[in-house]
Amino acid sequence: MKCREGCGACCIAPSISSAIPGMPEGKPAGERCLHLSAQNLCQLFGQPQRPAVCGGFKAEVDVCGSDRDEAIRLIGWLERMTAA
């Protein structure tokens, strides 16, 4: 599956525990990444500062569903089910 441009669910729904420029403690689940543009595009895409976890995310139907709202729900559910 190709990532849906302008979705941004993977930059909102999950927590990120690694440092992000401007977010040294990472980000909590459900919070918009500081680098997600108003168009829901990653402003760090292709940059060396982009966290490895972000670069390693692969869009999959099981995770991203059929639209942005479903992606937010699915990724949020996965986050809650795997929270420590």
N, C-alpha and C positions, 0 to 999 in steps of 0.2 A: 504494500500500500504506500502511496506517496502521501507525504504530509500535506494537509490542507492549508494553503497559504492564508494567513490572516486568522487562523484558529486561536493559537496562543494558549490552549488548554494546558499543555505541558509546562507552561511558564507561570501558571496560576495554581492549579489544583495540587500538585505534589509539593512536599517539603524538599528543600535542597540543603544538605548539611555542610557542604563545602562552601568556602568563601567565594563570593561574587564581588566584582568591583563595586564599591559603594554599599555592599551588604556583607561585611566581614564575617558575620555569624551565619551566613546563608539566608534562607527564607523559610518561614513556616508555611504549612499547607494552607491553601486558600488565599494566600497573599500574592498579589501581582509582583512579578520580578521588576525591579527598578529599570531594567533594560528592555522591557516589553513596550514597544511603541503604541501610540494611539490606534494604529492599524493592526495591532497584534502581531507585529514582526519583531524578531529578536535583533536588537541593535548590536549584539556581540557576535552574531553569526559569522563564522569564518575568521574570527579574531582569536589570538592566542590566549586572551583573558577569559574566554568562554569556558566555564567549568566542564571538565571531562564528562560528568554525568549528563550534562545537557547535550553534548556532542554525540554521546553514545545512545541517546534515546532514538528508538526506531518506531515509527508509526505502524500500528497493527490494528486491524479491525476489532480485535478483542479488547483493545485498550482505548482506541479512539472512536469506536462506534461509527455511526452514519453521519453525524454532524457535531458541531462544536458543543452544543448543550449536552449531548450524550457523552462526549469526551470528558467534559468537566465532571459529570456524574460518575463515569466509570473510573477515571483516574482518582477522583476523590474517594470512592469506595475502596479502591486498591490501597490508597494511602492509609485509610482507617484500619483496614484488615492487616496491614503489615507494620503498623506503628508499634514501637517498643513500649 
